[in-house]
Amino acid sequence: MIEVISGGRWTTIQDRGRPGRERFGIPPGGFADWFAAAVANRLVGNHRDAALLECTASGPSLRFDSDGMVAVTGAHAAGEDGWITRVMTRGSALAIGAIGAGLRTYVAVRGGIEVPIVLGSRSYCQRGAFGGGFGRPLAQGDRLTVGALIDGEPLATAWPADHRLPMGSPWEVRVIGGPHADAFDGFALQRLTAVACRVTPELDRMGVRLDTPSLRLRGDEITTVPMSAGAIQVTSAGQLIVGLADHPTTGGYPVIATVITADLPLLAQARPGDTVRFREVDLTEAERARRRLTDWLDPDG
Amino acid sequence: MLSLDRALKDRRLQGLIGTVTAYGSLLCHYDPAVTSADRLQEVIREFEGRPSTSFPLAPIVDVPTLYDGPDLADVAMATNLPPAQVIDRHADREYLVYCVGFAPGFTYCGELPPELAVPRKASPRRSVPAGSVAIAGRQTGIYAVESPGGWNLIGRTDLRLFDPAADPPARFKPGDRLRFVPVL
C-alpha cells in the first residue's frame, strides 16, 4: 500500500482512458500528456494499460508501506530528478513538490495503481465525477493499492534526453486545418499560425483557453457538432478553446484547426501566461509525428 | 446521420474506435496504426446518395418534470406568456433526441415550439444541478450530471439520465423520443 501524506494541488489517477464512449457524452479521458505518462509506465516495466498518478502544478507526498519502484516523468518536479526508475524501500517517502516548467508530472509505480475499472478505464473523469478510485482527486489519508499490471523488466537507464518532448514556453504546436475552415475567411488559419497565442488561467483537463490579442478572429455559434481532443474552437469573443483529454464531446463553435495527436502533450503541459505558436501540417506529417513517438515507446512494435 | 452511423457500425470496420453523431455531423475516431482517413472516407462515400434506411419509431419515454426552474419567470417574461402557458407548451409535444453529448448523458432534444425560443443566458452558470430541464433557442435539453451551463432552467426531473454502472450508461441515444410530463 501507498499512503497519501498530502495530495498535492490536483492529483488524479489516470490510464489510457475510455475512448469509444463519446456517443454517451463520455469524454475519452486518460493521461493529458499521453507521451510522458507512457514513458513512466515503460520505465518501470508496466503494461501500457496500467494506471498512474497525474499531478498538476504541485505533486503529492507518498509513503510506501512496502518495497516498490517508481518513475517520475513529464513536467519537472522540484523534489525528483525524473525520467529514471527509483527504488522505494518500505517506509520511505516520495515528495514531488512544486512542478514547472510544464504543468503535469506523472508518477508510475511498478504494477500500476489498482482501482476499480469504471466504463472500461481506471481514469478519473472530472465532469462525471467517477473513476480514479475515489471519484475525486487524491486527498490526505487516501491509501493506494499497487496492482500487478507488469509487462517486463524495468529500464536500467534513464530515458534518453533526445527522446523527450520540449518542456517549456514558447510551445510550438502543429495543427491540421479544419474541419470548419469554411466558417472563416480564406486566410484565417494563416493569420492564426502567424501570431503568438497566450495561455489563460482558464485551463483544466477538459481544455485550455488561449487569447490571441493581435488577431481579430470570430467564430459564430454553429449547430452542435461532435468534438475531438485537440479541436480548436473559436468563440464569438475571439478566444480559442482547445480540447484536452476530458474535452466535452460536442461543441457549438466552429473548429478552425485541430492539434495533432503527437503535439497534444505540449498543450497539456502549457501553463497560464505561456506562449503557444501553431503551425499547419498535413495528415501525412501528423501521422508520421505520432509514429515517431510510438516508435520511441516501442521500438519493436 | 443515424442511418449512416448504423451502417458504419454494422460494417465493423477495423481500426474504427467509435463514432459520434450530432444533428448533421458524424465524427469518426480511428486508430491510424490500423486504418486511415482515406480508407474511412472511401467507405463513407459508398453511402453517398443512397436513401437512408428508415427505422421503427422508438417508443416515447415519459420524463416526469417538476417545473420550478429558476429561469421559468424570466422565460415567461421573455416569451410574453404566463408561466403556466410556458409549461403547457413545453410539455405538450413529443421531442426527438438529436444528440447525447457535451457532458456525460446530456440529452439534446428538439424542436421547441417557436414561441418558446429564447436565447442562452448572457453569462453561463458555473454549476447546473443534474436533472435540470432547460431550453435555449429551438432546443430543449436535460443536464444529466452537474456541470456549467448557459441554458435557461425551467424544471427538473428525478429520472436518472447517466449511470456509470449501467449499460448503456446514458438513458437516451440519438433517435429516441421523449415527452415531459408535469408533476407536482
Interface residues (C-beta under 8 A of the other chain):
Chain A: P19 G20 R21 E22 R23 F24 G25 I26 P27 P28 V118 L119 C125 R127 G128 A129 F130 G131 T223 T224 V225 P226 M227 S228 P248 T249 T250 G251 T261 L283 E287 R290 R291 T294
Chain B: I17 G18 T19 V20 T21 A22 Y23 G24 S25 L26 L27 H29 P32 A33 S36 A37 Y98 C99 V100 G101 F102 A103 P104 G105 F106 Y108 A144 V145 E146 S147 F162 P164 A165 P168 P169 A170 K173 P174
